[in-house]
């Protein structure tokens, strides 16, 4: 952080230094955000291009695969059966023509047609994305609540209390989601019957899937925040806050916590993408509807357009989450300059 020099107090006639984030002015800030937006668009384009290549280069004839999935039988198809499908979907066009048509469809929100369901991929995703977003966002919120509580109460403390917090974070961060979900299911749903075995759409059914995703994430984020919290406790502003009569908990919650969570916020954009991947496990263990179950079914049936559409969606959510994280930097600590 750049220190502002008080020229009057020091007798120095030099112009006081401005904080770094103010030097570039509003124009530099807009350029930085335009650069980040350009990077986000590049990531989406790269994800779309890779998914297109997966569709085109996948083994087997796409027209035969489509006919077999739609009819529920697997056999060789005659040229007369394949020709109308090739004509309808443009499978016989050059790869370049197919690629341009694919990008044009993406710009209009068209992700193609599911081979198995014979429905637009956007429609299938729209019907299934709601429960998954509720699950992942809830897990992220719960994970952060756990991080804030354990870090504020135990980080930087000597003795068994601080060691216990560090131990719990280390253990929870290493828990496999599938194993944790199975244990929670057996103990709290089957044995104790506190929660339903199948998640369903109710609030009680959401608890165990959320904990399955939130506990390992909280351990990972907490271990990052803990180290930064301990370093922040040694900063001069902590001594200043204590000299004004603030208690230990108030200093931790109002001053130290803001500085310590920034590294953990940094990986929250990645965490959102990881939670979407983990949703596949949670939705499978707890028989919960969502995009994860749809992805598993599409992959097992080689429904390439649907798999590709979900991949593009996850890339879009990941990109948006990282842009939101960059914005949160300046909200948490206005002194931070986004590179």
C-alpha positions in Angstrom: 0.0 0.0 0.0 1.4 3.4 -1.0 1.7 5.8 2.0 0.3 9.3 1.5 2.9 11.9 2.6 1.7 14.9 4.6 3.8 17.7 3.1 2.6 20.3 5.6 3.6 18.2 8.6 7.0 17.3 7.3 7.9 20.7 5.8 8.5 19.0 2.5 7.3 20.8 -0.7 7.0 17.6 -2.7 3.5 16.7 -4.0 1.9 14.0 -1.9 1.9 10.6 -3.4 -1.5 9.2 -4.4 -2.6 5.7 -3.9 -1.8 3.5 -6.9 -5.4 2.8 -7.8 -6.1 6.6 -8.2 -3.2 7.3 -10.5 -4.6 5.8 -13.6 -8.0 7.5 -13.3 -11.3 6.2 -14.5 -10.0 5.6 -18.0 -7.4 3.1 -16.8 -10.1 1.3 -14.7 -12.4 0.9 -17.7 -9.5 -0.4 -19.8 -8.7 -3.0 -17.1 -12.3 -4.2 -17.0 -12.5 -4.2 -20.8 -9.4 -6.4 -20.8 -11.0 -8.8 -18.3 -14.2 -8.9 -20.4 -12.2 -9.7 -23.4 -10.5 -12.6 -21.5 -13.9 -13.9 -20.5 -15.1 -13.9 -24.1 -11.9 -15.7 -25.1 -12.5 -18.4 -22.5 -16.1 -18.9 -23.7 -15.0 -19.1 -27.3 -12.3 -21.6 -26.4 -14.8 -23.8 -24.5 -17.2 -23.6 -27.4 -14.5 -24.5 -29.9 -13.4 -27.5 -27.9 -16.9 -28.8 -27.5 -17.5 -28.4 -31.2 -14.4 -30.4 -32.0 -15.5 -33.1 -29.6 -18.7 -33.4 -31.5 -17.1 -33.6 -34.9 -14.2 -35.8 -34.0 -16.1 -38.3 -31.7 -15.8 -41.8 -33.0 -18.7 -43.2 -34.9 -21.2 -41.7 -37.4 -23.3 -39.0 -35.8 -26.3 -39.7 -38.0 -26.3 -43.4 -37.0 -25.8 -42.5 -33.3 -28.7 -40.0 -33.4 -31.1 -42.6 -35.1 -30.1 -45.3 -32.6 -30.6 -43.0 -29.6 -34.0 -41.7 -30.8 -35.3 -45.2 -31.6 -33.8 -46.9 -28.6 -32.1 -49.6 -30.7 -28.5 -50.1 -31.8 -27.8 -51.3 -35.3 -26.2 -50.3 -38.6 -28.2 -47.9 -40.7 -28.6 -47.9 -44.4 -27.6 -44.9 -46.5 -31.3 -44.2 -47.2 -31.9 -43.8 -43.5 -28.8 -41.7 -42.8 -29.2 -39.3 -45.8 -32.2 -37.3 -44.4 -30.5 -36.9 -41.0 -27.3 -35.7 -42.6 -29.3 -33.2 -44.7 -31.3 -32.0 -41.7 -28.3 -31.4 -39.4 -25.7 -30.5 -42.0 -23.4 -33.4 -41.1 -22.1 -33.6 -44.6 -21.0 -29.9 -44.8 -17.4 -29.1 -44.4 -16.0 -28.8 -40.8 -15.5 -25.0 -41.3 -19.2 -24.6 -42.4 -20.4 -26.6 -39.5 -18.2 -24.6 -37.1 -19.5 -21.3 -38.3 -23.1 -22.5 -38.1 -22.4 -23.7 -34.5 -21.0 -20.4 -33.5 -23.9 -18.6 -35.1 -26.2 -20.8 -33.1 -24.4 -20.0 -29.9 -24.7 -16.3 -30.5 -28.5 -16.8 -30.7 -28.7 -19.1 -27.7 -28.9 -22.3 -29.7 -26.8 -25.1 -28.3 -28.2 -27.7 -30.7 -30.6 -30.6 -30.3 -30.3 -33.5 -27.9 -29.8 -36.8 -29.7 -31.6 -38.8 -27.2 -34.4 -36.5 -26.0 -35.0 -34.8 -29.4 -35.3 -31.5 -27.6 -33.3 -28.3 -27.8 -30.3 -28.5 -25.5 -31.2 -25.0 -24.1 -34.6 -26.3 -23.1 -33.2 -29.4 -21.4 -30.7 -27.3 -19.5 -33.3 -24.7 -18.5 -35.5 -27.4 -17.0 -32.6 -28.9 -14.9 -30.3 -26.0 -14.0 -32.5 -24.6 -11.3 -32.0 -27.3 -8.6 -28.3 -27.4 -9.4 -27.9 -23.6 -9.0 -29.8 -23.7 -5.7 -27.5 -26.5 -4.5 -24.2 -24.9 -5.5 -25.0 -21.4 -4.4 -26.3 -22.7 -1.0 -23.1 -24.8 -0.6 -20.9 -21.8 -1.4 -22.8 -19.6 1.2 -22.7 -22.3 3.9 -19.0 -22.9 3.2 -18.3 -19.2 3.6 -20.3 -19.0 6.8 -18.2 -21.9 8.2 -15.0 -20.2 7.1 -15.9 -16.9 8.7 -16.9 -18.5 12.0 -13.9 -20.8 12.4 -11.4 -18.3 11.2 -12.6 -15.5 13.4 -12.8 -17.6 16.5 -9.7 -19.8 16.2 -7.2 -18.4 13.7 -4.0 -16.9 15.2 -4.7 -18.3 18.7 -2.1 -20.2 20.6 -3.0 -23.4 22.4 -5.5 -26.2 21.8 -8.3 -23.9 20.5 -6.3 -22.6 17.5 -4.8 -26.1 16.9 -8.3 -27.6 16.8 -9.5 -25.1 14.2 -6.5 -25.8 12.0 -7.0 -29.6 12.4 -10.7 -29.5 11.5 -9.9 -27.4 8.4 -7.1 -29.8 7.3 -9.3 -32.9 7.8 -12.4 -31.5 6.1 -10.5 -30.2 3.1 -9.3 -33.7 2.4 -12.7 -35.4 2.6 -13.8 -37.0 -0.7 -17.2 -35.7 -1.6 -18.6 -39.1 -2.6 -17.4 -40.7 0.7 -18.7 -37.8 2.8 -22.1 -37.8 1.0 -22.4 -41.6 1.6 -21.6 -41.2 5.3 -24.1 -38.4 5.8 -26.7 -40.4 3.9 -26.2 -43.5 6.0 -26.0 -41.8 9.4 -28.5 -38.9 9.1 -31.0 -40.2 6.5 -31.1 -44.0 6.9 -30.1 -44.6 10.6 -31.4 -41.4 12.3 -34.1 -40.6 9.7 -33.6 -36.9 10.3 -33.5 -36.2 6.5 -35.1 -37.9 3.5 -33.1 -40.5 1.7 -34.0 -39.0 -1.7 -33.3 -35.3 -1.7 -36.4 -34.2 -3.6 -37.2 -30.5 -3.8 -37.9 -29.6 -0.1 -35.6 -27.7 2.2 -34.9 -30.7 4.4 -33.8 -32.7 1.4 -31.3 -29.9 0.5 -29.4 -30.0 3.8 -27.3 -33.2 3.3 -26.3 -32.4 -0.3 -25.3 -28.9 0.7 -23.1 -30.2 3.5 -21.5 -32.7 1.2 -20.3 -29.9 -1.0 -19.8 -27.2 1.6 -17.6 -29.0 4.3 -14.6 -29.9 2.0 -14.8 -26.4 0.4 -14.9 -24.7 3.8 -11.8 -26.6 4.9 -9.9 -25.5 1.8 -11.0 -21.9 1.9 -10.4 -21.8 5.7 -6.9 -23.0 5.4 -6.1 -20.2 3.0 -7.8 -17.5 5.2 -6.2 -18.8 8.4 -2.6 -18.1 7.3 -3.5 -14.6 6.1 -5.5 -14.0 9.3 -2.4 -14.8 11.4 -0.3 -12.4 9.4 -2.9 -9.6 9.6 -2.9 -9.9 13.4 0.7 -8.7 13.5 0.0 -5.6 11.5 0.1 -2.1 13.1 -3.5 -1.4 12.5 -4.4 -4.2 15.0 -2.4 -2.5 17.7 -4.1 0.8 16.9 -7.6 -0.8 17.1 -6.8 -2.4 20.4 -5.5 0.9 21.8 -8.9 2.4 21.1 -10.4 0.0 23.5 -11.9 -2.6 21.1 -12.1 -6.1 22.4 -10.4 -9.1 20.8 -13.5 -10.4 19.0 -14.4 -6.9 17.7 -10.8 -6.4 16.3 -10.9 -9.8 14.7 -14.4 -9.4 13.1 -14.3 -5.7 12.1 -10.6 -5.3 11.1 -8.6 -8.4 10.7 -11.2 -10.5 8.9 -11.5 -8.1 6.0 -7.8 -8.4 5.2 -7.6 -12.2 5.7 -10.5 -13.3 3.4 -9.2 -11.7 0.2 -7.0 -14.7 -0.8 -9.9 -17.0 -0.1 -12.2 -14.8 -2.2 -9.6 -15.2 -5.0 -10.4 -18.9 -5.4 -14.1 -18.5 -5.0 -14.6 -18.2 -8.7 -12.8 -21.5 -9.2 -14.8 -22.9 -6.3 -18.1 -22.2 -8.1 -16.9 -24.3 -11.0 -15.7 -27.0 -8.7 -19.1 -27.0 -6.9 -20.9 -27.5 -10.3 -18.6 -30.5 -10.9 -19.3 -31.8 -7.3 -23.0 -31.4 -7.9 -22.8 -34.4 -10.2 -21.7 -36.5 -7.1 -24.2 -35.0 -4.7 -27.1 -35.3 -7.1 -26.1 -39.0 -7.8 -25.7 -39.9 -4.1 -28.9 -38.2 -2.9 -31.0 -39.0 -6.1 -31.5 -35.3 -6.6 -32.7 -33.8 -9.9 -30.4 -31.4 -11.6 -27.8 -30.8 -14.3 -25.4 -33.3 -12.8 -27.8 -36.2 -13.3 -28.5 -35.0 -16.8 -24.8 -34.8 -17.6 -24.3 -38.4 -16.3 -27.2 -39.7 -18.4 -26.0 -37.8 -21.5 -22.4 -39.0 -21.2 -23.5 -42.6 -20.7 -25.7 -42.5 -23.8 -23.1 -40.5 -25.9 -25.6 -37.6 -26.3 -22.7 -35.3 -27.5 -24.8 -32.1 -28.1 -26.2 -32.2 -24.6 -22.8 -32.9 -23.0 -21.3 -30.1 -25.0 -24.0 -27.7 -24.1 -23.5 -28.4 -20.4 -19.8 -27.9 -20.7 -20.3 -24.5 -22.4 -22.8 -23.6 -19.6 -20.3 -24.5 -16.9 -17.6 -22.4 -18.6 -20.0 -19.4 -18.7 -20.8 -19.7 -15.0 -17.1 -20.1 -14.1 -16.3 -17.0 -16.2 -19.1 -14.9 -14.7 -18.1 -16.0 -11.2 -14.5 -14.8 -11.7 -15.7 -11.4 -12.9 -17.9 -11.1 -9.8 -14.9 -12.1 -7.6 -12.8 -9.3 -9.2 -15.6 -6.9 -8.4 -15.8 -8.1 -4.8 -12.1 -7.3 -4.3 -12.8 -3.6 -4.5 -15.8 -3.9 -2.2 -13.9 -5.8 0.5 -10.8 -3.5 0.3 -11.2 -0.4 -1.9 -7.4 0.1 -1.9 -6.9 -3.0 -4.1 -6.2 -2.3 -7.8 -7.5 -5.0 -10.2 -4.5 -5.9 -12.4 
